[in-house]
Amino acid sequence: MTIKTPIHIILAPTSLGLRPPAPDRIPGTYKAPDALINAGLLTKLNAVDAGRVEPRPYSPDIEAETNVRNRRAIGLYSWFIAQKVTNALETGFPLLVGGDCSILIGAMIGLKRAGRYGLIFMDGHTDFQTPESSASKAVAGMDLAIVTGYGAELLTNMKDMKPYVRESDVVIFGNRDIEDRETYYAPLIFETDISMITLDYARQAGVEMAAMQ
């Protein structure tokens, strides 16, 4: 696919969606956007610098109200990301560079503001945990569930916009985390209208054939 409009790169240097790797340590994913820029991402893509969204300070604590880590900070961060995405859509193609998977929330809110969009979710996991099923209570394992309307209401229904993307408009591509449906840690995914093309299937059918499904 050739993108004819300018690529607008938005940096989202966050680790808010992750659990701490060890006591008193912050996950290091927030370093990724700057590392990519320093490696020449803007120049190689001939892209526009659309700015960055700085997150609030990371906290390892789990919010009692929602049973989610950093819920308030992620909620606020998502709105700032959404505005950047919406603005970029007016004149170009937004490329949001994170960070961790929680930036999906802001991205989908920004897209919904502009109209109806689908989502191809490429990840090794379905990210369809909820506060009830998640052991880590980290949003980076709940992001797809959140944007389709499952999970803590304070994240799934901000400004009464639930869902940020319709289940029927979502395809998961390349996940490798389902060995047994009966014991899968996020069984809620099987009750949705989300389509799924697993990594095993993509390898068997061939990536091009799988992508056409």
Contacts in CASP RR format, 6 or more apart in sequence:
PFRMAT RR
TARGET T0000
AUTHOR 0000-0000-0000
METHOD contacts of the structure
MODEL  1
MTIKTPIHIILAPTSLGLRPPAPDRIPGTYKAPDALINAGLLTKLNAVDA
GRVEPRPYSPDIEAETNVRNRRAIGLYSWFIAQKVTNALETGFPLLVGGD
CSILIGAMIGLKRAGRYGLIFMDGHTDFQTPESSASKAVAGMDLAIVTGY
GAELLTNMKDMKPYVRESDVVIFGNRDIEDRETYYAPLIFETDISMITLD
YARQAGVEMAAMQ
3 93 0 8 1.000
5 91 0 8 1.000
5 92 0 8 1.000
5 93 0 8 1.000
6 46 0 8 1.000
6 47 0 8 1.000
6 48 0 8 1.000
6 91 0 8 1.000
6 92 0 8 1.000
6 93 0 8 1.000
7 45 0 8 1.000
7 46 0 8 1.000
7 47 0 8 1.000
7 48 0 8 1.000
7 92 0 8 1.000
7 93 0 8 1.000
7 95 0 8 1.000
8 47 0 8 1.000
8 48 0 8 1.000
8 50 0 8 1.000
8 88 0 8 1.000
8 91 0 8 1.000
8 92 0 8 1.000
8 93 0 8 1.000
8 94 0 8 1.000
8 95 0 8 1.000
9 37 0 8 1.000
9 41 0 8 1.000
9 42 0 8 1.000
9 45 0 8 1.000
9 47 0 8 1.000
9 48 0 8 1.000
9 49 0 8 1.000
9 50 0 8 1.000
9 51 0 8 1.000
9 95 0 8 1.000
9 97 0 8 1.000
10 50 0 8 1.000
10 51 0 8 1.000
10 52 0 8 1.000
10 53 0 8 1.000
10 81 0 8 1.000
10 84 0 8 1.000
10 85 0 8 1.000
10 88 0 8 1.000
10 94 0 8 1.000
10 95 0 8 1.000
10 96 0 8 1.000
10 97 0 8 1.000
11 33 0 8 1.000
11 34 0 8 1.000
11 37 0 8 1.000
11 51 0 8 1.000
11 52 0 8 1.000
11 53 0 8 1.000
11 97 0 8 1.000
11 98 0 8 1.000
12 33 0 8 1.000
12 52 0 8 1.000
12 53 0 8 1.000
12 55 0 8 1.000
12 77 0 8 1.000
12 81 0 8 1.000
12 96 0 8 1.000
12 97 0 8 1.000
12 98 0 8 1.000
12 99 0 8 1.000
12 103 0 8 1.000
13 30 0 8 1.000
13 31 0 8 1.000
13 32 0 8 1.000
13 33 0 8 1.000
13 34 0 8 1.000
13 52 0 8 1.000
13 54 0 8 1.000
13 55 0 8 1.000
13 98 0 8 1.000
13 99 0 8 1.000
14 29 0 8 1.000
14 30 0 8 1.000
14 55 0 8 1.000
14 77 0 8 1.000
14 98 0 8 1.000
14 99 0 8 1.000
14 100 0 8 1.000
14 102 0 8 1.000
14 103 0 8 1.000
15 26 0 8 1.000
15 27 0 8 1.000
15 28 0 8 1.000
15 29 0 8 1.000
15 30 0 8 1.000
15 55 0 8 1.000
15 58 0 8 1.000
15 99 0 8 1.000
15 100 0 8 1.000
16 55 0 8 1.000
16 56 0 8 1.000
16 58 0 8 1.000
16 69 0 8 1.000
16 70 0 8 1.000
16 73 0 8 1.000
16 74 0 8 1.000
16 77 0 8 1.000
16 100 0 8 1.000
16 102 0 8 1.000
16 139 0 8 1.000
17 27 0 8 1.000
17 69 0 8 1.000
17 70 0 8 1.000
17 74 0 8 1.000
17 100 0 8 1.000
17 101 0 8 1.000
17 102 0 8 1.000
17 138 0 8 1.000
17 139 0 8 1.000
17 140 0 8 1.000
17 141 0 8 1.000
18 27 0 8 1.000
18 29 0 8 1.000
18 69 0 8 1.000
18 100 0 8 1.000
18 138 0 8 1.000
18 140 0 8 1.000
19 27 0 8 1.000
19 60 0 8 1.000
19 69 0 8 1.000
19 136 0 8 1.000
19 137 0 8 1.000
19 138 0 8 1.000
20 26 0 8 1.000
20 27 0 8 1.000
20 60 0 8 1.000
21 27 0 8 1.000
23 60 0 8 1.000
26 58 0 8 1.000
27 58 0 8 1.000
27 100 0 8 1.000
29 98 0 8 1.000
29 99 0 8 1.000
29 100 0 8 1.000
30 55 0 8 1.000
30 58 0 8 1.000
30 99 0 8 1.000
32 97 0 8 1.000
32 98 0 8 1.000
32 99 0 8 1.000
33 52 0 8 1.000
33 97 0 8 1.000
33 98 0 8 1.000
33 99 0 8 1.000
36 97 0 8 1.000
41 47 0 8 1.000
41 97 0 8 1.000
42 49 0 8 1.000
45 95 0 8 1.000
47 95 0 8 1.000
48 92 0 8 1.000
50 84 0 8 1.000
50 87 0 8 1.000
50 88 0 8 1.000
50 94 0 8 1.000
51 84 0 8 1.000
53 77 0 8 1.000
53 80 0 8 1.000
53 81 0 8 1.000
53 84 0 8 1.000
55 73 0 8 1.000
55 77 0 8 1.000
56 72 0 8 1.000
56 73 0 8 1.000
56 76 0 8 1.000
56 77 0 8 1.000
57 73 0 8 1.000
58 70 0 8 1.000
58 73 0 8 1.000
59 69 0 8 1.000
59 70 0 8 1.000
59 73 0 8 1.000
60 69 0 8 1.000
61 69 0 8 1.000
62 68 0 8 1.000
62 69 0 8 1.000
62 137 0 8 1.000
63 69 0 8 1.000
63 70 0 8 1.000
63 71 0 8 1.000
63 72 0 8 1.000
65 71 0 8 1.000
65 154 0 8 1.000
66 131 0 8 1.000
66 152 0 8 1.000
66 154 0 8 1.000
66 155 0 8 1.000
67 131 0 8 1.000
67 132 0 8 1.000
67 137 0 8 1.000
67 152 0 8 1.000
68 74 0 8 1.000
68 131 0 8 1.000
68 137 0 8 1.000
68 138 0 8 1.000
68 139 0 8 1.000
68 142 0 8 1.000
68 152 0 8 1.000
68 155 0 8 1.000
69 136 0 8 1.000
69 137 0 8 1.000
69 138 0 8 1.000
69 139 0 8 1.000
70 139 0 8 1.000
71 139 0 8 1.000
71 152 0 8 1.000
71 154 0 8 1.000
71 155 0 8 1.000
74 102 0 8 1.000
74 105 0 8 1.000
74 139 0 8 1.000
74 155 0 8 1.000
75 105 0 8 1.000
75 154 0 8 1.000
75 155 0 8 1.000
75 158 0 8 1.000
77 102 0 8 1.000
77 103 0 8 1.000
77 106 0 8 1.000
78 102 0 8 1.000
78 103 0 8 1.000
78 105 0 8 1.000
78 106 0 8 1.000
78 109 0 8 1.000
78 155 0 8 1.000
78 158 0 8 1.000
79 106 0 8 1.000
79 109 0 8 1.000
79 158 0 8 1.000
81 96 0 8 1.000
81 103 0 8 1.000
81 105 0 8 1.000
81 106 0 8 1.000
81 107 0 8 1.000
81 109 0 8 1.000
81 110 0 8 1.000
82 106 0 8 1.000
82 107 0 8 1.000
82 109 0 8 1.000
82 110 0 8 1.000
82 113 0 8 1.000
83 110 0 8 1.000
84 94 0 8 1.000
84 96 0 8 1.000
85 94 0 8 1.000
85 96 0 8 1.000
85 106 0 8 1.000
85 107 0 8 1.000
85 109 0 8 1.000
85 110 0 8 1.000
85 111 0 8 1.000
86 110 0 8 1.000
86 113 0 8 1.000
86 114 0 8 1.000
88 94 0 8 1.000
89 110 0 8 1.000
89 111 0 8 1.000
89 114 0 8 1.000
94 107 0 8 1.000
96 103 0 8 1.000
96 107 0 8 1.000
100 140 0 8 1.000
101 123 0 8 1.000
101 127 0 8 1.000
101 139 0 8 1.000
101 140 0 8 1.000
101 141 0 8 1.000
101 143 0 8 1.000
102 139 0 8 1.000
102 140 0 8 1.000
102 143 0 8 1.000
104 143 0 8 1.000
104 144 0 8 1.000
104 146 0 8 1.000
104 147 0 8 1.000
105 139 0 8 1.000
105 143 0 8 1.000
105 146 0 8 1.000
105 147 0 8 1.000
105 155 0 8 1.000
105 164 0 8 1.000
106 164 0 8 1.000
108 117 0 8 1.000
108 119 0 8 1.000
108 147 0 8 1.000
108 164 0 8 1.000
108 165 0 8 1.000
109 158 0 8 1.000
109 161 0 8 1.000
109 164 0 8 1.000
111 117 0 8 1.000
111 118 0 8 1.000
111 164 0 8 1.000
111 165 0 8 1.000
112 161 0 8 1.000
112 164 0 8 1.000
112 165 0 8 1.000
116 166 0 8 1.000
116 169 0 8 1.000
117 165 0 8 1.000
117 169 0 8 1.000
118 165 0 8 1.000
118 166 0 8 1.000
118 169 0 8 1.000
118 170 0 8 1.000
119 147 0 8 1.000
119 165 0 8 1.000
119 169 0 8 1.000
119 170 0 8 1.000
119 171 0 8 1.000
120 171 0 8 1.000
120 173 0 8 1.000
121 127 0 8 1.000
121 144 0 8 1.000
121 170 0 8 1.000
121 171 0 8 1.000
121 172 0 8 1.000
121 173 0 8 1.000
122 173 0 8 1.000
122 174 0 8 1.000
123 144 0 8 1.000
123 172 0 8 1.000
123 174 0 8 1.000
123 175 0 8 1.000
124 174 0 8 1.000
124 175 0 8 1.000
124 176 0 8 1.000
124 177 0 8 1.000
124 199 0 8 1.000
125 141 0 8 1.000
125 175 0 8 1.000
125 176 0 8 1.000
125 177 0 8 1.000
126 144 0 8 1.000
126 172 0 8 1.000
126 175 0 8 1.000
126 177 0 8 1.000
126 178 0 8 1.000
126 186 0 8 1.000
126 189 0 8 1.000
126 196 0 8 1.000
127 140 0 8 1.000
127 141 0 8 1.000
127 142 0 8 1.000
127 143 0 8 1.000
127 144 0 8 1.000
127 145 0 8 1.000
128 141 0 8 1.000
128 142 0 8 1.000
128 144 0 8 1.000
128 145 0 8 1.000
128 150 0 8 1.000
128 186 0 8 1.000
128 188 0 8 1.000
128 189 0 8 1.000
129 141 0 8 1.000
129 142 0 8 1.000
129 145 0 8 1.000
129 185 0 8 1.000
129 186 0 8 1.000
130 142 0 8 1.000
130 145 0 8 1.000
130 150 0 8 1.000
130 151 0 8 1.000
130 152 0 8 1.000
130 186 0 8 1.000
130 188 0 8 1.000
131 137 0 8 1.000
131 142 0 8 1.000
131 151 0 8 1.000
131 152 0 8 1.000
133 185 0 8 1.000
133 186 0 8 1.000
133 187 0 8 1.000
133 188 0 8 1.000
134 141 0 8 1.000
134 142 0 8 1.000
139 146 0 8 1.000
139 155 0 8 1.000
142 151 0 8 1.000
144 170 0 8 1.000
144 172 0 8 1.000
144 194 0 8 1.000
145 151 0 8 1.000
145 186 0 8 1.000
145 188 0 8 1.000
145 189 0 8 1.000
146 152 0 8 1.000
146 155 0 8 1.000
146 156 0 8 1.000
146 164 0 8 1.000
147 156 0 8 1.000
147 163 0 8 1.000
147 164 0 8 1.000
147 165 0 8 1.000
148 163 0 8 1.000
148 164 0 8 1.000
148 165 0 8 1.000
148 166 0 8 1.000
148 167 0 8 1.000
148 170 0 8 1.000
148 192 0 8 1.000
148 194 0 8 1.000
149 156 0 8 1.000
149 157 0 8 1.000
149 162 0 8 1.000
149 163 0 8 1.000
149 164 0 8 1.000
150 156 0 8 1.000
150 188 0 8 1.000
156 162 0 8 1.000
156 163 0 8 1.000
167 192 0 8 1.000
167 193 0 8 1.000
167 194 0 8 1.000
168 193 0 8 1.000
168 194 0 8 1.000
170 194 0 8 1.000
170 195 0 8 1.000
171 194 0 8 1.000
171 195 0 8 1.000
171 196 0 8 1.000
171 197 0 8 1.000
172 194 0 8 1.000
172 195 0 8 1.000
172 196 0 8 1.000
172 197 0 8 1.000
173 197 0 8 1.000
173 202 0 8 1.000
173 210 0 8 1.000
173 211 0 8 1.000
174 197 0 8 1.000
174 198 0 8 1.000
174 199 0 8 1.000
174 202 0 8 1.000
175 196 0 8 1.000
175 198 0 8 1.000
175 199 0 8 1.000
176 198 0 8 1.000
176 199 0 8 1.000
176 200 0 8 1.000
177 184 0 8 1.000
178 184 0 8 1.000
178 198 0 8 1.000
181 187 0 8 1.000
181 190 0 8 1.000
184 190 0 8 1.000
189 196 0 8 1.000
195 213 0 8 1.000
197 210 0 8 1.000
197 211 0 8 1.000
197 213 0 8 1.000
201 210 0 8 1.000
202 210 0 8 1.000
202 211 0 8 1.000
205 213 0 8 1.000
END
